[in-house]
């Protein structure tokens, strides 16, 4: 039980702190700078995936019209996943502004709609975003400038997560942690994931586009397979708000992680360090170890209960252990008072979502179709 307890604790620590610490130490001697060029202006296709977005499509259209990029080198494609609420009709009204609508012949999911749009895209660089994400006016120029570096195959934006009151919440702190981790990964080698709300890739990276795994993760993995790397650009910002319903947010996380696990399993060969070197360690540390944390948590707590009956030290640790979960349980009620409640609640909730995702994955669920979350 001592071995189980401490190995589980070390597993949790490594996933959230050990891996970033190792990256930080490596970054002191290894720095792969990204050669950005603000004057680099390739042809760009902006693909905005939608499904029944009638209520907020106008806001996204206004945001898109304000984007600054040479009109003769820029096209906007709305990929409608068989919308039925009039969304497509609204998009068609803006055809004079150069907006194109791609509507597949069936509702096949987000990735299927994106695949159909990619097939009609003319740009050398393809940028992906959604209706819920607002971009800065020069957002396209900023994210595209990274492709002046021949080693870059895909680029992730950085997230700015806002609560309903316009302030960062417990998840806001977590998003900041993720963005910091991505900055370290970029400096050392490559990021291991892209922000699905706003990312870009070379068109050659998008040639292999399966419709049953998340496009953001698949794009990053394709970049590695084709000899490129993925990077995170702190100047390319995607702004979005939280989901109003905690249950819907939990369900969204379960869907996202289930599909992420599917993508990893399909590309399990990327964990081979003899072929993919440094990135294999990154993928194992950032994704696989992170997705093992709920099982480490369960094993540590079970071992702690047994050890507490035999040693006073472990009884005291169990008290602290239980207090952490009590704080997490009180999170939904008391989160507004202090981060003492917000962070434990978010940590436990996120790992509960991972556990549920594993169960659904093992049961064969894959979540191909989608419904955009209300924010």
C-alpha positions as CSV (number, residue, x, y, z in Angstrom):
1,X,0.0,0.0,0.0
2,X,2.9,2.3,0.6
3,X,4.1,1.7,-2.9
4,X,0.7,2.2,-4.4
5,X,0.2,5.4,-2.4
6,X,3.5,7.1,-3.2
7,X,3.6,6.0,-6.8
8,X,0.1,7.4,-7.3
9,X,1.0,10.7,-5.6
10,X,4.2,10.9,-7.8
11,X,2.0,10.2,-10.9
12,X,-0.3,13.1,-10.0
13,X,2.6,15.4,-9.2
14,X,4.5,14.5,-12.4
15,X,1.4,15.1,-14.6
16,X,0.8,18.6,-13.3
17,X,4.2,19.8,-11.9
18,X,7.0,17.4,-12.8
19,X,6.6,17.6,-16.5
20,X,6.4,21.4,-16.6
21,X,9.4,21.6,-14.3
22,X,11.4,19.3,-16.6
23,X,10.4,21.4,-19.6
24,X,11.4,24.6,-17.8
25,X,14.9,23.1,-17.0
26,X,15.3,21.9,-20.6
27,X,14.2,25.4,-21.9
28,X,17.3,26.9,-20.2
29,X,19.5,25.1,-22.7
30,X,17.2,24.5,-25.6
31,X,15.2,27.3,-27.3
32,X,13.6,26.7,-30.7
33,X,12.6,30.2,-31.6
34,X,9.8,30.8,-34.0
35,X,10.8,33.1,-36.9
36,X,7.7,35.2,-37.3
37,X,7.3,37.6,-40.3
38,X,4.5,40.2,-40.1
39,X,4.9,40.8,-43.8
40,X,4.4,37.1,-44.7
41,X,1.0,37.1,-46.4
42,X,0.1,33.7,-47.9
43,X,-3.4,32.9,-49.2
44,X,-5.7,32.1,-46.3
45,X,-9.0,30.2,-46.0
46,X,-10.9,30.9,-42.7
47,X,-13.2,28.0,-42.0
48,X,-16.0,28.7,-39.4
49,X,-17.9,25.6,-38.4
50,X,-21.5,26.1,-37.4
51,X,-24.6,24.1,-36.4
52,X,-27.8,25.8,-35.7
53,X,-26.2,29.1,-34.6
54,X,-29.0,31.5,-35.7
55,X,-29.0,33.3,-32.3
56,X,-25.3,34.4,-32.4
57,X,-24.2,34.0,-36.0
58,X,-24.6,37.8,-36.7
59,X,-22.1,38.6,-33.9
60,X,-19.6,36.2,-35.5
61,X,-20.2,37.7,-38.9
62,X,-19.6,41.2,-37.6
63,X,-16.4,40.0,-35.9
64,X,-15.2,38.4,-39.2
65,X,-16.0,41.4,-41.3
66,X,-13.7,43.4,-39.1
67,X,-10.7,41.2,-39.6
68,X,-7.7,42.8,-41.3
69,X,-6.1,40.8,-44.1
70,X,-5.6,41.5,-47.9
71,X,-9.0,40.7,-49.5
72,X,-7.5,39.2,-52.6
73,X,-5.6,36.6,-50.4
74,X,-8.4,35.8,-48.0
75,X,-11.6,33.8,-48.1
76,X,-14.2,33.0,-45.5
77,X,-16.0,29.6,-45.6
78,X,-18.9,28.8,-43.2
79,X,-19.0,25.0,-42.9
80,X,-22.6,24.2,-41.8
81,X,-23.1,20.9,-40.2
82,X,-26.6,20.5,-41.7
83,X,-28.1,23.5,-39.8
84,X,-31.9,23.5,-39.7
85,X,-32.7,26.8,-37.9
86,X,-32.0,29.3,-40.6
87,X,-28.3,29.8,-39.9
88,X,-27.4,29.0,-43.5
89,X,-29.9,31.6,-44.9
90,X,-28.2,34.3,-42.7
91,X,-24.8,33.4,-44.1
92,X,-26.0,33.5,-47.7
93,X,-27.0,37.1,-47.2
94,X,-23.3,38.0,-46.9
95,X,-22.2,36.3,-50.2
96,X,-21.6,39.8,-51.5
97,X,-18.9,40.2,-48.8
98,X,-17.1,37.1,-50.2
99,X,-18.5,34.7,-47.6
100,X,-19.0,31.2,-48.9
101,X,-21.3,28.5,-47.5
102,X,-20.4,24.8,-47.6
103,X,-23.2,22.6,-46.6
104,X,-22.6,18.8,-46.6
105,X,-25.3,16.4,-47.8
106,X,-25.8,15.1,-44.3
107,X,-25.2,15.8,-40.6
108,X,-21.9,14.1,-40.2
109,X,-20.4,16.1,-37.3
110,X,-18.0,19.0,-37.0
111,X,-15.0,17.2,-38.6
112,X,-17.1,16.1,-41.5
113,X,-18.2,19.6,-42.2
114,X,-14.6,20.9,-41.9
115,X,-13.5,18.2,-44.3
116,X,-16.0,19.3,-46.9
117,X,-14.9,22.9,-46.5
118,X,-11.2,21.9,-46.7
119,X,-12.0,20.3,-50.1
120,X,-13.1,23.6,-51.4
121,X,-10.6,25.8,-49.7
122,X,-8.1,27.7,-51.9
123,X,-5.7,29.0,-49.3
124,X,-2.3,27.7,-48.6
125,X,-3.0,28.2,-44.9
126,X,-6.3,27.1,-43.3
127,X,-7.5,28.8,-40.1
128,X,-10.2,27.2,-38.1
129,X,-12.6,28.8,-35.6
130,X,-16.1,28.7,-34.3
131,X,-19.0,31.0,-33.6
132,X,-18.4,31.3,-29.9
133,X,-14.9,32.6,-30.3
134,X,-14.2,36.2,-31.0
135,X,-10.9,37.2,-32.8
136,X,-9.0,40.4,-32.6
137,X,-8.9,42.5,-35.8
138,X,-5.4,41.5,-36.7
139,X,-5.8,38.0,-35.4
140,X,-5.4,36.3,-38.8
141,X,-2.3,38.3,-39.7
142,X,-0.7,37.4,-36.3
143,X,-1.4,33.6,-36.4
144,X,-0.4,33.4,-40.1
145,X,2.9,35.2,-39.5
146,X,4.2,32.1,-37.8
147,X,4.2,30.1,-41.0
148,X,7.1,32.1,-42.3
149,X,9.1,29.6,-40.2
150,X,9.4,26.5,-42.4
151,X,9.4,24.2,-39.3
152,X,5.9,25.2,-38.3
153,X,3.0,23.0,-39.5
154,X,0.3,24.2,-37.1
155,X,-0.3,27.1,-34.8
156,X,-2.5,27.4,-31.7
157,X,-4.0,30.6,-30.4
158,X,-4.0,31.3,-26.7
159,X,-7.3,31.3,-24.8
160,X,-8.8,34.1,-22.9
161,X,-11.5,32.5,-20.8
162,X,-14.0,34.9,-19.2
163,X,-16.8,34.2,-16.7
164,X,-20.3,35.6,-17.1
165,X,-19.1,38.6,-15.1
166,X,-16.2,39.2,-17.4
167,X,-13.6,38.0,-14.8
168,X,-11.4,34.9,-14.8
169,X,-12.7,32.0,-12.7
170,X,-11.2,28.8,-11.4
171,X,-11.0,27.5,-14.9
172,X,-9.5,30.8,-15.9
173,X,-6.6,30.0,-13.7
174,X,-6.3,26.5,-15.2
175,X,-6.4,27.9,-18.7
176,X,-3.5,30.3,-17.8
177,X,-1.6,27.2,-16.5
178,X,-2.2,25.4,-19.8
179,X,-1.1,28.5,-21.8
180,X,2.1,28.7,-19.8
181,X,2.7,25.0,-20.4
182,X,2.2,25.4,-24.1
183,X,4.7,28.3,-24.1
184,X,7.3,26.0,-22.6
185,X,6.5,23.3,-25.1
186,X,6.9,25.7,-28.0
187,X,10.2,26.9,-26.7
188,X,11.6,23.4,-26.2
189,X,10.1,21.6,-29.2
190,X,6.3,21.4,-30.1
191,X,3.0,21.8,-28.3
192,X,1.0,18.6,-27.8
193,X,-2.4,20.1,-28.4
194,X,-4.1,23.1,-30.1
195,X,-6.9,25.3,-29.0
196,X,-9.9,24.0,-30.9
197,X,-11.6,27.4,-30.9
198,X,-8.9,29.1,-33.0
199,X,-6.0,27.3,-34.7
200,X,-4.3,27.3,-38.1
201,X,-2.4,24.8,-40.3
202,X,-0.7,24.4,-43.6
203,X,-3.1,22.9,-46.1
204,X,-0.7,19.9,-46.6
205,X,-1.2,19.1,-42.9
206,X,-5.0,18.9,-43.5
207,X,-4.8,16.3,-46.2
208,X,-5.5,13.4,-43.8
209,X,-8.7,14.5,-42.1
210,X,-10.6,11.7,-40.3
211,X,-14.1,12.6,-39.2
212,X,-14.3,10.6,-36.0
213,X,-11.5,12.3,-34.0
214,X,-11.1,15.9,-32.9
215,X,-9.7,18.1,-35.6
216,X,-7.4,20.2,-33.3
217,X,-5.6,17.3,-31.8
218,X,-5.5,15.4,-35.2
219,X,-4.0,18.5,-36.9
220,X,-1.2,18.7,-34.3
221,X,-0.5,14.9,-34.7
222,X,-0.5,15.3,-38.5
223,X,2.0,18.1,-38.2
224,X,4.4,15.8,-36.3
225,X,3.9,12.9,-38.7
226,X,4.8,15.2,-41.7
227,X,7.9,16.5,-40.1
228,X,6.6,19.8,-38.8
229,X,5.9,21.0,-35.3
230,X,3.0,22.8,-33.6
231,X,3.5,26.0,-31.7
232,X,1.5,28.3,-29.5
233,X,1.4,32.0,-30.3
234,X,0.8,34.3,-27.3
235,X,-0.2,37.1,-29.7
236,X,-3.0,35.2,-31.4
237,X,-5.9,35.4,-29.0
238,X,-9.2,33.6,-29.0
239,X,-11.7,35.1,-26.6
240,X,-14.7,33.1,-25.3
241,X,-16.9,33.0,-22.2
242,X,-17.8,30.1,-19.9
243,X,-20.8,27.8,-20.4
244,X,-23.8,28.8,-18.3
245,X,-24.7,25.3,-17.2
246,X,-22.1,23.3,-15.2
247,X,-23.6,20.0,-16.3
248,X,-23.3,21.0,-20.0
249,X,-19.7,22.1,-19.4
250,X,-19.0,18.7,-17.7
251,X,-20.6,16.8,-20.6
252,X,-18.6,18.9,-23.1
253,X,-15.4,17.9,-21.3
254,X,-16.4,14.3,-21.4
255,X,-17.0,14.4,-25.1
256,X,-13.7,16.3,-25.8
257,X,-11.6,13.9,-23.7
258,X,-13.3,10.8,-25.1
259,X,-12.5,11.9,-28.6
260,X,-9.0,12.9,-27.5
261,X,-8.3,9.4,-26.2
262,X,-9.6,8.1,-29.5
263,X,-7.1,10.3,-31.4
264,X,-4.2,9.1,-29.2
265,X,-5.1,5.5,-29.6
266,X,-5.3,5.8,-33.4
267,X,-1.9,7.5,-33.4
268,X,-0.3,5.4,-30.7
269,X,2.8,5.0,-32.8
270,X,3.7,8.5,-32.0
271,X,4.7,7.3,-28.5
272,X,7.7,5.5,-30.1
273,X,10.7,7.6,-29.0
274,X,13.0,5.8,-31.5
275,X,10.9,7.3,-34.4
276,X,9.5,10.6,-32.9
277,X,12.1,11.3,-30.3
278,X,11.5,14.2,-27.9
279,X,7.8,14.5,-28.9
280,X,7.0,11.0,-27.8
281,X,8.0,11.9,-24.2
282,X,5.9,15.1,-24.5
283,X,2.9,13.2,-25.7
284,X,3.2,10.6,-23.0
285,X,3.7,13.2,-20.3
286,X,1.1,15.8,-21.3
287,X,-1.7,13.6,-22.6
288,X,-1.4,10.0,-21.4
289,X,-0.1,10.8,-17.8
290,X,-2.7,13.6,-17.5
291,X,-5.5,11.2,-18.5
292,X,-4.3,8.7,-15.9
293,X,-4.6,11.2,-13.0
294,X,-8.2,10.1,-11.9
295,X,-7.0,6.6,-11.5
296,X,-4.0,7.8,-9.5
297,X,-6.3,9.8,-7.3
298,X,-8.5,6.8,-6.7
299,X,-5.6,4.5,-5.9
300,X,-4.0,7.1,-3.6
301,X,-7.2,7.6,-1.6
302,X,-7.9,3.9,-1.3
303,X,-4.3,3.2,-0.2
304,X,-4.4,6.1,2.2
305,X,-7.5,4.7,4.0
306,X,-5.7,1.4,4.6
307,X,-2.5,3.0,5.7
308,X,-4.4,5.3,8.1
309,X,-5.4,2.3,10.2
310,X,-1.8,1.4,10.8
311,X,0.2,4.7,11.0
312,X,-0.7,8.0,12.6
313,X,1.2,10.0,9.9
314,X,-1.1,8.5,7.3
315,X,-4.2,9.2,9.4
316,X,-3.2,12.9,9.4
317,X,-2.6,12.7,5.6
318,X,-6.0,11.1,5.2
319,X,-7.6,14.0,7.1
320,X,-6.0,16.5,4.7
321,X,-6.9,14.2,1.8
322,X,-10.6,14.2,2.9
323,X,-10.6,17.9,3.5
324,X,-9.5,18.5,-0.1
325,X,-12.5,16.6,-1.4
326,X,-14.8,18.4,1.0
327,X,-13.6,21.7,-0.4
328,X,-14.1,20.3,-3.9
329,X,-17.7,19.3,-2.9
330,X,-18.4,22.7,-1.5
331,X,-17.0,24.4,-4.6
332,X,-20.3,25.0,-6.5
333,X,-21.8,26.7,-3.4
334,X,-18.8,28.7,-2.1
335,X,-16.7,29.2,-5.2
336,X,-17.6,32.9,-5.3
337,X,-15.9,33.5,-2.0
338,X,-12.4,32.2,-2.5
339,X,-10.2,30.2,-4.9
340,X,-9.7,27.9,-1.9
341,X,-12.9,26.3,-3.1
342,X,-12.7,27.0,-6.9
343,X,-9.5,25.3,-7.6
344,X,-10.2,22.0,-5.7
345,X,-13.7,21.9,-7.3
346,X,-12.4,22.4,-10.8
347,X,-9.5,19.9,-10.3
348,X,-11.8,17.2,-9.1
349,X,-14.5,17.9,-11.6
350,X,-12.0,17.8,-14.5
351,X,-10.6,14.5,-13.4
352,X,-14.1,13.1,-12.9
353,X,-14.8,14.0,-16.5
354,X,-11.6,12.2,-17.6
355,X,-12.7,9.0,-15.7
356,X,-16.1,9.1,-17.3
357,X,-14.5,9.7,-20.7
358,X,-12.3,6.6,-20.2
359,X,-15.4,4.5,-19.4
360,X,-17.2,5.8,-22.4
361,X,-14.2,5.2,-24.7
362,X,-13.9,1.6,-23.4
363,X,-17.6,1.1,-24.0
364,X,-17.1,2.2,-27.6
365,X,-18.7,5.6,-27.6
366,X,-16.9,8.2,-29.9
367,X,-19.2,11.3,-30.1
368,X,-19.0,12.0,-33.8
369,X,-21.9,14.5,-34.0
370,X,-21.9,17.7,-32.0
371,X,-24.1,20.5,-30.7
372,X,-22.3,23.8,-30.0
373,X,-22.3,24.7,-26.3
374,X,-24.3,27.7,-25.2
375,X,-22.0,30.3,-23.7
